[in-house]
Amino acid sequence: FKASPEKYAPQYGGYCAYGVTQGHLVKVEPDQFTVRDGKLYLNYDADVQATWSKDIPGYINSADSKFPALVK
């Protein structure tokens, strides 16, 4: 962990990954998560997690493009 902490850090600053796709920075429930391609994605709750799970690659692409503007 000490050698590469960024590997274990949640994506999108720890905000809900699905929320980022919708243009919002939303808190999460830490037990609602997905590890995809070695990256940790957190979600708001179990219902949002279910929606996120329907198209993870698409949601990741969307969140990756929207997140930089949200944190400005």
Backbone as JSON Lines, residues from 0, in Angstrom:
{"i":0,"aa":"F","n":[0.82,-1.2,0.0],"ca":[0.0,0.0,0.0],"c":[0.86,1.25,0.0]}
{"i":1,"aa":"K","n":[1.89,1.3,0.83],"ca":[2.73,2.49,0.92],"c":[3.46,2.79,-0.39]}
{"i":2,"aa":"A","n":[3.78,1.75,-1.14],"ca":[4.52,1.94,-2.38],"c":[3.69,2.6,-3.47]}
{"i":3,"aa":"S","n":[2.39,2.34,-3.51],"ca":[1.54,2.94,-4.54],"c":[0.12,3.16,-4.02]}
{"i":4,"aa":"P","n":[-0.05,4.12,-3.12],"ca":[-1.37,4.35,-2.52],"c":[-2.43,4.73,-3.54]}
{"i":5,"aa":"E","n":[-2.06,5.38,-4.65],"ca":[-3.03,5.77,-5.66],"c":[-3.75,4.56,-6.25]}
{"i":6,"aa":"K","n":[-3.09,3.41,-6.22],"ca":[-3.71,2.18,-6.73],"c":[-4.94,1.81,-5.9]}
{"i":7,"aa":"Y","n":[-4.96,2.18,-4.64],"ca":[-6.05,1.81,-3.74],"c":[-7.05,2.93,-3.51]}
{"i":8,"aa":"A","n":[-6.76,4.11,-4.0],"ca":[-7.65,5.25,-3.8],"c":[-8.89,5.1,-4.67]}
{"i":9,"aa":"P","n":[-10.05,5.48,-4.16],"ca":[-11.26,5.41,-4.98],"c":[-11.2,6.43,-6.11]}
{"i":10,"aa":"Q","n":[-11.82,6.08,-7.2],"ca":[-11.9,6.99,-8.34],"c":[-12.82,8.16,-8.02]}
{"i":11,"aa":"Y","n":[-12.67,9.24,-8.74],"ca":[-13.51,10.44,-8.63],"c":[-13.52,11.03,-7.23]}
{"i":12,"aa":"G","n":[-12.36,10.97,-6.6],"ca":[-12.21,11.6,-5.29],"c":[-13.04,10.97,-4.18]}
{"i":13,"aa":"G","n":[-13.52,9.77,-4.41],"ca":[-14.33,9.09,-3.41],"c":[-15.81,9.42,-3.5]}
{"i":14,"aa":"Y","n":[-16.19,10.21,-4.5],"ca":[-17.61,10.5,-4.71],"c":[-18.26,9.35,-5.49]}
{"i":15,"aa":"C","n":[-19.58,9.32,-5.46],"ca":[-20.33,8.28,-6.17],"c":[-20.02,8.32,-7.66]}
{"i":16,"aa":"A","n":[-19.55,7.21,-8.18],"ca":[-19.18,7.13,-9.59],"c":[-20.39,7.39,-10.5]}
{"i":17,"aa":"Y","n":[-21.53,6.83,-10.14],"ca":[-22.74,7.07,-10.94],"c":[-23.17,8.53,-10.83]}
{"i":18,"aa":"G","n":[-23.09,9.1,-9.65],"ca":[-23.43,10.51,-9.47],"c":[-22.6,11.41,-10.38]}
{"i":19,"aa":"V","n":[-21.33,11.08,-10.54],"ca":[-20.47,11.87,-11.43],"c":[-21.0,11.81,-12.85]}
{"i":20,"aa":"T","n":[-21.5,10.64,-13.29],"ca":[-22.05,10.54,-14.65],"c":[-23.27,11.43,-14.83]}
{"i":21,"aa":"Q","n":[-23.94,11.74,-13.72],"ca":[-25.13,12.59,-13.76],"c":[-24.79,14.06,-13.49]}
{"i":22,"aa":"G","n":[-23.5,14.35,-13.33],"ca":[-23.06,15.72,-13.13],"c":[-23.09,16.2,-11.7]}
{"i":23,"aa":"H","n":[-23.05,15.26,-10.73],"ca":[-23.12,15.61,-9.31],"c":[-22.02,14.94,-8.51]}
{"i":24,"aa":"L","n":[-21.55,15.62,-7.48],"ca":[-20.62,15.04,-6.52],"c":[-21.46,14.6,-5.32]}
{"i":25,"aa":"V","n":[-21.6,13.28,-5.15],"ca":[-22.53,12.71,-4.18],"c":[-21.77,11.82,-3.2]}
{"i":26,"aa":"K","n":[-22.18,11.87,-1.93],"ca":[-21.58,11.01,-0.91],"c":[-21.86,9.54,-1.23]}
{"i":27,"aa":"V","n":[-21.18,8.65,-0.54],"ca":[-21.29,7.22,-0.82],"c":[-21.52,6.41,0.46]}
{"i":28,"aa":"E","n":[-21.95,5.19,0.26],"ca":[-21.92,4.18,1.3],"c":[-20.71,3.31,0.97]}
{"i":29,"aa":"P","n":[-19.72,3.26,1.83],"ca":[-18.46,2.58,1.49],"c":[-18.6,1.09,1.2]}
{"i":30,"aa":"D","n":[-19.72,0.49,1.6],"ca":[-19.9,-0.93,1.29],"c":[-20.54,-1.16,-0.08]}
{"i":31,"aa":"Q","n":[-20.82,-0.08,-0.8],"ca":[-21.36,-0.17,-2.17],"c":[-20.25,0.21,-3.14]}
{"i":32,"aa":"F","n":[-19.54,-0.79,-3.61],"ca":[-18.37,-0.53,-4.44],"c":[-18.21,-1.59,-5.52]}
{"i":33,"aa":"T","n":[-17.4,-1.24,-6.5],"ca":[-17.0,-2.14,-7.58],"c":[-15.51,-1.96,-7.79]}
{"i":34,"aa":"V","n":[-14.81,-3.04,-8.01],"ca":[-13.42,-2.97,-8.45],"c":[-13.42,-3.44,-9.89]}
{"i":35,"aa":"R","n":[-12.99,-2.55,-10.77],"ca":[-13.0,-2.84,-12.21],"c":[-11.63,-2.46,-12.76]}
{"i":36,"aa":"D","n":[-10.98,-3.41,-13.41],"ca":[-9.64,-3.18,-13.98],"c":[-8.69,-2.61,-12.94]}
{"i":37,"aa":"G","n":[-8.8,-3.11,-11.72],"ca":[-7.9,-2.7,-10.66],"c":[-8.2,-1.35,-10.05]}
{"i":38,"aa":"K","n":[-9.35,-0.76,-10.36],"ca":[-9.71,0.55,-9.82],"c":[-10.98,0.42,-8.98]}
{"i":39,"aa":"L","n":[-11.05,1.22,-7.91],"ca":[-12.16,1.19,-6.97],"c":[-13.17,2.29,-7.3]}
{"i":40,"aa":"Y","n":[-14.42,1.88,-7.49],"ca":[-15.52,2.81,-7.77],"c":[-16.56,2.66,-6.67]}
{"i":41,"aa":"L","n":[-16.95,3.77,-6.06],"ca":[-17.92,3.78,-4.98],"c":[-19.27,4.28,-5.47]}
{"i":42,"aa":"N","n":[-20.35,3.85,-4.79],"ca":[-21.69,4.3,-5.15],"c":[-22.47,4.76,-3.93]}
{"i":43,"aa":"Y","n":[-23.49,5.54,-4.19],"ca":[-24.33,6.16,-3.16],"c":[-25.03,5.12,-2.28]}
{"i":44,"aa":"D","n":[-25.7,4.16,-2.91],"ca":[-26.42,3.12,-2.16],"c":[-26.61,1.89,-3.05]}
{"i":45,"aa":"A","n":[-27.32,0.9,-2.55],"ca":[-27.49,-0.36,-3.28],"c":[-28.3,-0.17,-4.56]}
{"i":46,"aa":"D","n":[-29.29,0.71,-4.55],"ca":[-30.07,0.95,-5.76],"c":[-29.22,1.57,-6.86]}
{"i":47,"aa":"V","n":[-28.42,2.54,-6.49],"ca":[-27.51,3.17,-7.46],"c":[-26.48,2.16,-7.94]}
{"i":48,"aa":"Q","n":[-26.0,1.33,-7.03],"ca":[-25.04,0.28,-7.39],"c":[-25.64,-0.64,-8.46]}
{"i":49,"aa":"A","n":[-26.91,-0.98,-8.32],"ca":[-27.57,-1.84,-9.3],"c":[-27.64,-1.16,-10.66]}
{"i":50,"aa":"T","n":[-27.95,0.12,-10.68],"ca":[-27.98,0.86,-11.95],"c":[-26.58,0.92,-12.55]}
{"i":51,"aa":"W","n":[-25.59,1.27,-11.75],"ca":[-24.2,1.35,-12.19],"c":[-23.76,0.02,-12.82]}
{"i":52,"aa":"S","n":[-24.17,-1.07,-12.24],"ca":[-23.74,-2.4,-12.69],"c":[-24.28,-2.76,-14.07]}
{"i":53,"aa":"K","n":[-25.29,-2.07,-14.54],"ca":[-25.89,-2.37,-15.84],"c":[-25.0,-1.98,-17.01]}
{"i":54,"aa":"D","n":[-24.12,-0.98,-16.82],"ca":[-23.24,-0.53,-17.92],"c":[-21.99,0.12,-17.34]}
{"i":55,"aa":"I","n":[-21.22,-0.63,-16.6],"ca":[-20.03,-0.08,-15.95],"c":[-19.08,0.58,-16.94]}
{"i":56,"aa":"P","n":[-18.72,-0.06,-18.06],"ca":[-17.79,0.62,-18.98],"c":[-18.33,1.95,-19.52]}
{"i":57,"aa":"G","n":[-19.6,1.99,-19.84],"ca":[-20.2,3.22,-20.34],"c":[-20.22,4.31,-19.29]}
{"i":58,"aa":"Y","n":[-20.56,3.93,-18.06],"ca":[-20.59,4.91,-16.97],"c":[-19.19,5.41,-16.64]}
{"i":59,"aa":"I","n":[-18.2,4.53,-16.71],"ca":[-16.81,4.96,-16.46],"c":[-16.4,5.99,-17.5]}
{"i":60,"aa":"N","n":[-16.68,5.72,-18.76],"ca":[-16.33,6.68,-19.83],"c":[-17.0,8.02,-19.58]}
{"i":61,"aa":"S","n":[-18.26,7.99,-19.21],"ca":[-18.99,9.23,-18.94],"c":[-18.41,9.97,-17.75]}
{"i":62,"aa":"A","n":[-18.17,9.25,-16.66],"ca":[-17.63,9.89,-15.45],"c":[-16.23,10.43,-15.69]}
{"i":63,"aa":"D","n":[-15.41,9.7,-16.42],"ca":[-14.05,10.18,-16.71],"c":[-14.08,11.52,-17.43]}
{"i":64,"aa":"S","n":[-15.05,11.69,-18.32],"ca":[-15.11,12.96,-19.07],"c":[-15.72,14.09,-18.25]}
{"i":65,"aa":"K","n":[-16.6,13.78,-17.31],"ca":[-17.29,14.82,-16.54],"c":[-16.58,15.24,-15.26]}
{"i":66,"aa":"F","n":[-15.83,14.35,-14.66],"ca":[-15.25,14.62,-13.34],"c":[-14.35,15.84,-13.29]}
{"i":67,"aa":"P","n":[-13.45,16.05,-14.26],"ca":[-12.57,17.22,-14.16],"c":[-13.34,18.54,-14.03]}
{"i":68,"aa":"A","n":[-14.43,18.69,-14.75],"ca":[-15.2,19.93,-14.67],"c":[-15.93,20.07,-13.33]}
{"i":69,"aa":"L","n":[-16.31,18.94,-12.75],"ca":[-17.04,18.99,-11.47],"c":[-16.16,19.42,-10.31]}
{"i":70,"aa":"V","n":[-14.88,19.12,-10.37],"ca":[-14.01,19.46,-9.26],"c":[-13.37,20.85,-9.39]}
{"i":71,"aa":"K","n":[-13.67,21.55,-10.47],"ca":[-13.13,22.91,-10.63],"c":[-13.79,23.88,-9.69]}
